[in-house]
């Protein structure tokens, strides 16, 4: 079974959380310790400060370990055409596999007009869009639901599954089958079972939130869930590989 972390970062520029692991080499060591084969990563520098510089830094770092990381492009939608050009470069020139949006850090509603333009471009590029969801108004799960309705051909991964708003996230996923729920850092230890029962294991992924969070609790949440081994395999890797159109 190939284990794929759907939600990790590189960049080490976090304004709030002190990061104990501050090198890409350190992240790889943690991945090895917990049996994580690959990780989908986005740039913390890109999320919180400068998306162009952050993506460039991410490119340099992942090239050190080409078999371990799957890079996602970060953009700030309100930069308009510059954001679209950056996304196209990352996907068409660098071969990156997804888009990461962080409304809370960027200060824009997840379903605002500029975000809609970026999601529309991601649909054209045939890549999934991972969106940070949280308890603030900018990143509430219902906003991702709005995007899911506007863009039925988009694959939208709801990172953190809304955190404390997990029930709202689940309601949106029930309404729109193009929403994928990510259990990373979710606040309810037995969350996996009701989610699998409600929407099926095929629409659930997991991640670590490295290097902000530790892999252990996020991994235990799936490994101890009362689900079948086939469902566990899907959540721990097979779903993400399918979404990204990568071979197992």
N, C-alpha and C positions, 0 to 999 in steps of 0.2 A: 504494500500500500504506500503510495506516494503522499506525503503529508505536505500540504501547501497552506502557508499562512496568508490569509486574504487581506491582512491589514497591519502593515508595519511601516516604518519610516527610516530614513537616513538623512543626516544633515546636522543634528545635534545643536540646533538653534531654537530651543524652546523657551519662551519667556516666563513660564510659570513653574514647570516641574523640573527639579534638579535631576539631571540624567546621569546615572551611575555608569552606564556603558556609553562611551564616547567615541568609539571607533567602529568602522565597518567590520574590522577583524574581530572585535569583541562581540558584535551581533552574530557573526558566523559561529563563534564558539558557543554562544547560547543556543543557537539553532541546532548545532550538533548535540549539545547536552540533552535537549528535549526531543530529538528525533525529527526535526523539521527540515524537510528536503529543500523547499523553495519558499520564498517570501515575496509577496507583492508589496513593493515599497514606493513611497512618495517622499518628497523632500520637505523636511521641517523648515529649512531656510526658505523654500518656495512658499510654504503655507503661511508663515508668519511675517516674512519680510520682502523678499524679491523673488518672484517666480522664475524669471529668466535665469538669474544667477543660481537659484536653487536647482533648477533642472539640469544646468550645466554641471554643477557639483555632483548631483546624483549620477549623471552619466559617467563621470570620472570614477566614482566609487564603485558602481556596479560592474564596471569593466574589469575590476580586480577579481571578481568572482562571477564570471558570466553564467555559470551553471546554477547559481543559487538564488539570483534575484530576478524578479519580473517588474520592471519599472513602470510606474504610472505618472503621467504628466500632470503637473499642478499649474493652474492658471488662475488669475484674478479676472473674472468675467467683465468687470466694469472697465477694464482696459480696452474693451471693444476689439477692434481689428488686430491689435497687438496680441491679445489673448488667442484669437483664432489662428494667427500665423504661428504662434508658439506651439499650439496643439498640433497643427499640421506638420510642423518640423519634427516634433517628437515622434509622431506616428509614422509619417512617410519617409523621413530621412533616417531616424534612429531606430525605427522598428518597435517602438514602445506599444504596450498592449492595453492601456486603459487611461482614463482621465480621473483625477481626484479633485473634488471641490470641497472647500471647507468654509461654508457660509459664516460660521461663528467667528473665525479668525479674520475673514475677509471683510466682514461688516456689510454683507448683502443678503437679502432673503433668498433662500434656495430656489424659489420659483420666480424670481424677478426677470424682467425682459432680457437683461444681459446674460443671465444664467441660461435662459431659454435658448439664446443664440448659440451658446457653447454646447449645450446638450444636443441641439439640432445638428451641429457639426460632428459631434461624436457619433451620432446615428449614421451620418454620411460615411464616416471613417470606419464604421462597423466595430466600434470598441465599446466596452461597458463604461458606465459612469459610477464611480464610488463617491457617495455624498455623506459627509459627516452629519450625523443627526444627534440632537442633544435636547436640553430642556429650555434653551432660550428660544425666543420667537423666530429668529432668523433660520433656525435649523430644525424646526419641529417636523415630525414625520408627515403631517398632512400636507406640507409644502412639497415633499417628494411625491406624495400622491397626486398633487396637481400636475407635476411634470410627467408622471406615469400616464395620466389621462391625455395630456397634450401630445405626448410622444409614445404611442403604443409600441413602436418598433425599438425603443430604447431599452437597454438592460440597465436597471438602476439598482446599485447595491447600497442598501441603507446601513452605513457604518454605525456601530454601537446600538443599532436597533432602537434609537431614541432614548437610550439610557433609562431614566426613570419613566419615560413615556413609552415603554415597550408595548403596552396594551394598544396605544394609539398606532404604533408602528405595525402591530399585527393586524389591526383593523384595515389599514391601508393595503397591506399585502394580501388580505382576503379579497379586497375590491379589485386589485390590479395585479395580474399574474406576471407582469414584467418587473416587479419589485422582488429583489433578493434580500433576505435579512441576514445581517452579520451579528453574531452574538458577542463580539469582542467587548470586554469590560462591561457587559450587561450587569445589572444590579440584582438579579434574582438567580440564585444558584441552580434552581430547577427549571430554568427557562426553556431549555432545549426541548424537553418532552412536550409541553403544550404547543410549542411552535411547530414542531414536526407533525403533531396530530392535526393542527389547524390547516397548514398549507403544504405539508409534505416535505420530506428531507431534501428533495431535489432543489428546493429554493432557500436553503440555509447554508451559510458558510461560517467559518470561524477565523479568528486571528488573535494576535498577541498584543498589538499596539506598541510593539518594541520601537524605540528604547524607552518610551514613556512608562510602560507597564511591564510587569514580569510575565513570562510565558506560562508559568505553572498553573495559576488559577484558571486562566482561559482554556488551557488544555484539559484540566481536570473536569471542567464544566461539561465538556463533550464526552470524555472517556467514562464518566460515571453516570451519564444519562441513561435512563431506562428505555433504550431504543435498540433496534437490531444492529448487528454488526455491519450489514449492508448499508443501513442508514448512517452509521458512524463513518464508514469509508467515504460516502458521498460528502458529508459535511467537512471532513478533515482534509479533503483534497480533490476528489473526483469532480465535484461540482465546479470548483474554480477552474480546473483544467478544461472542463467543457465550456464554460462561459468564455474563457480566453482562447478557445479553439487550439489548445495545445495537446500534444500527444501524451498519453499516460506512460 
